[in-house]
């Protein structure tokens, strides 16, 4: 009999297993595919590995700016892919090593009742169940994935070579990251987005800046366009990335009466489902589909299972969002538009990276930092960044929002010079 059985070994399930082990629960982690889920195998890690290769290529092409004379750099896409696979494999091995003391069952799971799970050919007994089965790409009815010309975000990671032209349907995070990546590698990229702007939900000023930069780079940006109206013959490959949906099929959830809403598992603020001893975390809850938030949910669910007398509520107020385009984009808390919609009395501070010594040293001066604060309390409510190392800088502002740090406290902090991080203090002068 297990204290906790976790279905899915992505960031939610894996982190829940480690936390449960730390809290002295007898745990099993069930995974039908590879350990690491979408993030390690088909998401964060492989995409950012490819993006890093593209960044190095872009830097090599402009090496003369730094006084370096190099031969004409060339792309060896097979070596790029080989490096990606090695990194994934090494991280898989590391995760397996960390599971010491946790039973890892590599088979498909089906929930038979609230205390029994069929795993492959065996049936296990358990006191609690945590569902962490992640999500999958949405498929359009008129554009079915064929893994040849019409690709999902999973398919495109396994290309043998860069295409001459690429149509990206969906201008969200995934679409913009792949647009940036393949544009750097010499592909003619077109993005089509049904909404009025790329990256719906992000700060409008940030998005306008990205659209301008994309167009400078030769990326064609088309918003307010329905993909069903397009003639697709002119494109070598078509990437469809219009969102993701929870992966909750074939788990036997109907038979135990677990509540779903459009495939997502309904949980309360403690991550408990309507079935008392069953919890859910990560993308399958469709709260916020980000790996780091899934990890947070997994750890919290494990804590609440281990300590039912003192449960903690999930805090969704300061979740950083990182977009690895060129330049990078990151945000946390409220955007300017969201603050105004809530009729908050706000102050908006900005700093352009043109004024940063380190940004000039790096030759990455495109972009700015925007910080939203409450005029009365002086507390930071949100921040959006486009520019060099935005995905690293946002960590400082996430810490500020989480701990209710006031602008005056940041102004009194000594930041090292020359660094990009001092731009945060400069923005708040």
C-alpha positions in Angstrom: 0.0 0.0 0.0 1.4 3.4 -1.1 0.7 6.6 0.8 0.7 8.5 -2.5 0.7 7.3 -6.1 1.5 10.0 -8.7 0.4 9.6 -12.4 2.8 11.5 -14.7 6.5 12.3 -14.2 6.6 15.8 -15.7 7.6 18.8 -13.6 4.4 18.6 -11.4 4.6 14.8 -10.7 8.4 14.7 -10.3 8.6 17.5 -7.8 5.6 16.1 -6.0 7.3 12.8 -5.6 10.5 14.4 -4.2 8.5 16.5 -1.8 6.4 13.5 -0.7 9.6 11.5 -0.1 11.0 14.4 2.0 7.9 14.3 4.1 8.3 10.5 4.7 5.5 9.3 2.5 5.8 5.9 0.7 5.5 7.1 -2.9 5.3 5.6 -6.4 5.7 7.6 -9.6 3.9 6.2 -12.7 4.9 7.2 -16.2 3.9 5.6 -19.5 6.6 7.3 -21.6 9.9 9.0 -20.7 10.6 10.5 -17.3 10.4 14.3 -17.4 7.2 14.8 -19.3 6.6 17.5 -21.9 9.1 20.0 -20.4 12.2 17.8 -20.6 11.4 15.7 -23.7 9.2 17.9 -25.9 9.1 21.4 -24.4 11.3 23.7 -22.3 14.6 21.9 -22.5 14.7 20.9 -26.2 13.4 24.2 -27.5 15.7 26.3 -25.4 18.7 24.1 -26.5 17.9 24.8 -30.1 17.4 28.5 -29.4 20.8 28.7 -27.7 22.4 27.2 -30.8 20.6 29.9 -32.9 21.8 32.6 -30.5 25.4 31.5 -30.8 25.1 31.4 -34.6 23.7 35.0 -34.6 26.5 36.1 -32.4 29.1 34.5 -34.6 27.7 36.2 -37.6 28.3 39.7 -36.0 31.6 38.8 -34.4 33.3 41.7 -36.3 31.5 44.1 -34.1 33.5 42.8 -31.2 36.8 43.1 -33.1 37.0 39.4 -34.0 37.6 38.1 -37.5 36.1 34.6 -38.0 35.4 32.5 -41.1 31.8 32.5 -42.4 29.9 30.5 -39.8 27.7 27.6 -41.0 24.9 25.7 -39.6 25.3 21.9 -38.9 21.7 21.1 -38.0 22.4 17.4 -37.3 25.0 18.4 -34.7 22.5 20.9 -33.2 20.0 18.1 -32.8 22.6 15.7 -31.5 23.5 18.2 -28.7 19.8 18.6 -27.9 19.4 14.8 -27.5 22.5 14.6 -25.3 21.3 17.3 -22.9 17.9 15.6 -22.6 19.5 12.2 -21.9 21.8 13.6 -19.3 18.9 15.4 -17.5 16.8 12.2 -17.7 19.6 10.3 -16.0 19.9 13.0 -13.3 16.1 12.8 -12.6 16.3 9.0 -12.4 19.1 9.3 -9.9 17.1 11.7 -7.7 14.2 9.2 -7.5 16.2 7.0 -5.0 13.6 5.6 -2.5 10.7 6.2 -4.8 9.2 3.4 -6.9 9.2 4.4 -10.6 6.7 2.4 -12.5 7.2 2.8 -16.3 3.7 1.7 -17.6 0.3 3.1 -18.5 -2.0 3.9 -15.6 -5.8 3.6 -15.2 -7.6 4.6 -12.1 -10.0 1.8 -11.0 -11.3 3.4 -7.8 -10.2 6.1 -5.4 -7.7 3.7 -3.9 -6.7 1.3 -6.7 -4.7 2.0 -9.9 -4.0 -0.5 -12.7 -0.4 0.0 -13.8 0.4 -2.1 -16.8 -0.6 -5.6 -15.8 -0.5 -5.1 -12.0 -2.9 -3.3 -9.7 -1.6 -1.2 -6.8 -3.3 0.0 -3.6 -2.9 3.6 -2.5 -4.2 6.0 0.1 -3.9 9.1 -2.1 -3.6 9.8 -5.8 -2.1 12.8 -7.5 -2.9 13.2 -11.2 -0.2 15.1 -13.1 -0.6 14.0 -16.7 0.2 17.3 -18.4 -1.2 18.5 -21.7 -1.1 18.0 -25.5 -1.1 20.2 -28.6 -4.5 21.3 -29.9 -5.2 20.0 -33.4 -7.3 22.0 -35.9 -10.0 20.2 -37.6 -9.0 21.5 -41.0 -5.3 21.0 -40.4 -4.6 17.5 -39.0 -1.0 16.8 -38.0 0.7 14.5 -40.4 4.3 14.9 -39.1 5.4 15.7 -42.6 4.1 19.1 -43.7 1.6 19.9 -41.0 3.5 19.7 -37.7 2.8 20.0 -34.0 5.3 21.6 -31.7 6.4 18.0 -30.9 7.1 17.2 -34.5 9.1 20.3 -35.3 11.7 19.4 -32.7 12.8 16.4 -34.7 13.4 18.1 -38.1 16.5 16.8 -40.0 17.2 20.2 -41.6 15.9 23.7 -41.5 13.1 24.4 -44.0 13.2 27.1 -46.6 9.9 28.5 -45.5 7.7 28.0 -42.5 4.2 29.1 -41.8 3.4 29.3 -38.1 -0.3 29.3 -37.2 -0.6 30.8 -33.7 1.3 33.8 -32.4 1.5 32.7 -28.8 4.6 31.9 -26.8 5.4 28.7 -28.7 4.8 30.3 -32.1 6.9 33.3 -31.4 9.8 31.3 -30.0 9.9 29.0 -33.1 9.6 32.1 -35.4 12.6 33.7 -33.8 14.6 30.4 -33.8 14.0 29.5 -37.5 14.4 33.1 -38.7 17.9 33.2 -37.2 18.7 29.9 -38.9 17.8 31.4 -42.3 14.2 30.3 -42.8 11.6 32.6 -44.3 9.0 32.7 -41.5 5.4 33.9 -41.5 3.2 34.1 -38.4 -0.6 34.1 -38.5 -2.5 35.0 -35.4 -6.3 35.1 -35.1 -6.2 37.7 -32.3 -5.4 41.5 -32.8 -1.8 41.0 -31.4 0.9 38.5 -30.9 1.3 37.0 -27.4 -2.3 37.7 -26.3 -2.3 38.7 -22.6 1.2 40.2 -22.6 1.8 44.0 -22.2 0.7 45.7 -25.4 3.7 48.0 -25.5 6.0 45.0 -25.2 4.2 43.1 -28.0 4.3 46.1 -30.3 8.1 46.3 -29.8 8.4 42.6 -30.6 6.3 42.9 -33.7 8.5 45.8 -34.9 11.7 43.8 -34.2 10.3 40.7 -35.9 9.5 42.7 -39.1 13.0 44.2 -39.1 14.3 40.6 -39.0 12.2 39.7 -42.0 9.5 37.7 -40.1 6.1 38.4 -41.7 3.5 39.1 -38.9 -0.2 38.8 -39.8 -2.7 39.4 -37.0 -6.5 39.3 -37.2 -6.3 36.4 -39.7 -8.2 33.1 -39.6 -5.9 30.3 -40.7 -8.8 28.6 -42.5 -8.8 31.3 -45.1 -5.1 30.8 -46.1 -3.7 29.1 -49.2 -1.2 26.8 -47.7 0.5 25.7 -51.0 3.2 28.4 -50.8 4.8 27.1 -47.6 7.4 24.4 -47.1 6.3 23.5 -43.6 3.3 24.5 -41.5 3.6 24.6 -37.7 0.3 24.6 -35.8 0.6 25.9 -32.3 -2.8 27.3 -31.2 -2.6 26.2 -27.6 -2.7 23.1 -25.5 -5.3 21.0 -23.7 -5.1 18.8 -20.6 -4.2 15.2 -21.2 -6.9 13.5 -19.2 -8.2 10.8 -21.6 -8.2 7.1 -20.8 -7.4 7.5 -17.1 -10.8 6.1 -16.0 -11.9 9.4 -14.5 -15.5 9.0 -15.5 -15.8 5.7 -13.5 -14.8 7.4 -10.2 -17.0 10.5 -10.7 -14.1 13.0 -10.9 -15.3 16.4 -12.2 -13.9 17.7 -15.5 -14.6 20.9 -17.5 -13.5 20.8 -21.1 -11.0 18.1 -20.3 -9.4 20.0 -17.4 -9.5 18.6 -13.9 -11.4 20.9 -11.5 -9.4 21.5 -8.3 -10.0 23.7 -5.3 -7.4 26.2 -3.9 -5.7 23.3 -2.1 -5.4 21.3 -5.4 -8.0 18.7 -4.2 -10.5 17.4 -6.7 -14.1 16.6 -5.8 -12.9 13.1 -4.8 -11.5 13.5 -1.3 -8.2 11.6 -1.6 -7.5 12.6 -5.3 -5.5 15.7 -6.1 -4.3 17.1 -9.4 -1.4 19.5 -10.4 0.2 20.9 -13.5 -1.1 21.4 -17.0 -4.0 18.9 -16.5 -5.6 21.5 -14.2 -5.2 24.2 -17.0 -4.6 26.9 -14.4 -1.3 28.2 -15.9 0.5 26.0 -18.3 4.1 26.7 -17.2 6.6 24.1 -16.0 7.7 26.1 -12.9 4.1 26.7 -11.8 3.5 22.9 -12.3 6.5 22.2 -10.1 5.1 24.6 -7.4 1.7 22.9 -7.6 3.2 19.5 -7.3 5.1 20.4 -4.2 2.1 22.1 -2.7 -0.2 19.1 -3.4 2.3 16.7 -1.8 2.5 19.0 1.3 -1.3 19.2 1.6 -1.6 15.4 1.3 1.1 14.9 4.0 -0.2 17.6 6.3 -4.0 17.6 5.9 -4.5 19.3 9.3 -2.6 22.4 8.0 -3.2 22.7 4.2 -1.8 25.6 2.2 -3.7 27.5 -0.5 -2.1 27.9 -4.0 -0.9 31.4 -4.7 -1.2 32.4 -8.3 -0.4 36.1 -7.9 3.3 36.2 -8.9 4.0 33.6 -11.5 6.8 34.7 -13.9 6.3 34.1 -17.6 9.3 33.8 -19.8 9.5 33.9 -23.6 12.8 32.9 -25.3 12.5 35.0 -28.4 15.3 37.3 -29.6 15.1 39.6 -27.7 13.7 37.8 -24.7 10.5 38.7 -23.0 9.5 38.2 -19.4 6.6 39.3 -17.2 5.2 38.9 -13.7 2.2 40.2 -11.9 -0.1 42.8 -13.5 0.4 44.3 -16.9 -0.3 48.0 -17.3 -3.6 47.2 -19.1 -4.7 44.8 -16.3 -3.9 47.4 -13.6 -6.0 50.0 -15.4 -8.9 47.6 -16.0 -8.9 47.1 -12.2 -9.0 50.9 -11.7 -5.9 50.9 -9.7 -4.0 54.1 -9.1 -0.6 53.2 -10.6 2.7 54.6 -11.5 4.6 53.3 -14.6 8.4 53.4 -14.6 10.5 52.5 -17.6 14.1 52.2 -18.6 15.4 51.7 -22.1 18.3 49.3 -22.5 20.0 51.9 -24.7 21.0 53.5 -21.5 22.6 50.4 -20.1 26.4 50.1 -20.2 26.3 46.3 -20.1 23.6 46.1 -22.9 25.9 48.2 -25.1 28.9 46.0 -24.2 26.8 43.0 -25.2 25.5 44.8 -28.3 21.9 44.0 -27.2 20.2 47.4 -26.7 16.8 46.6 -28.2 14.1 46.8 -25.5 13.1 48.2 -22.1 12.0 47.4 -18.6 8.5 48.5 -17.4 7.6 48.4 -13.8 4.0 48.9 -12.5 3.6 50.1 -8.9 0.8 51.2 -6.5 1.0 55.0 -6.0 -0.3 54.8 -2.4 1.6 51.8 -1.1 4.7 52.1 -3.2 4.6 48.3 -3.8 5.4 46.7 -7.1 2.4 45.2 -8.8 3.9 43.9 -12.0 6.7 44.1 -14.5 7.2 43.4 -18.2 10.6 43.2 -19.9 11.8 42.9 -23.4 15.5 42.8 -23.9 18.8 41.0 -23.0 18.4 38.3 -20.3 14.8 39.4 -19.6 14.1 35.8 -18.5 16.8 36.1 -15.8 16.0 39.7 -14.7 12.4 38.8 -14.0 13.4 36.7 -11.1 14.4 39.8 -9.1 11.0 41.4 -9.7 9.2 38.1 -8.9 11.0 38.1 -5.6 9.9 41.8 -5.0 6.2 41.1 -5.8 6.1 37.9 -3.7 7.6 39.7 -0.7 5.7 43.0 -1.1 8.9 44.9 -1.5 8.5 48.7 -2.0 10.1 50.8 -4.7 12.1 52.8 -2.0 13.7 49.5 -0.8 14.9 48.7 -4.3 16.2 52.3 -4.7 18.2 51.8 -1.5 19.7 48.5 -2.8 23.2 48.6 -4.2 23.3 46.8 -7.6 26.6 45.8 -9.1 27.9 47.8 -12.0 28.2 47.2 -14.9 25.3 44.7 -15.0 21.9 44.3 -16.6 20.3 44.0 -13.2 21.1 47.6 -12.3 18.7 48.6 -15.0 15.9 47.7 -12.5 17.1 50.3 -10.1 17.6 52.8 -13.0 14.0 52.2 -14.0 12.8 53.3 -10.6 14.7 56.6 -10.2 
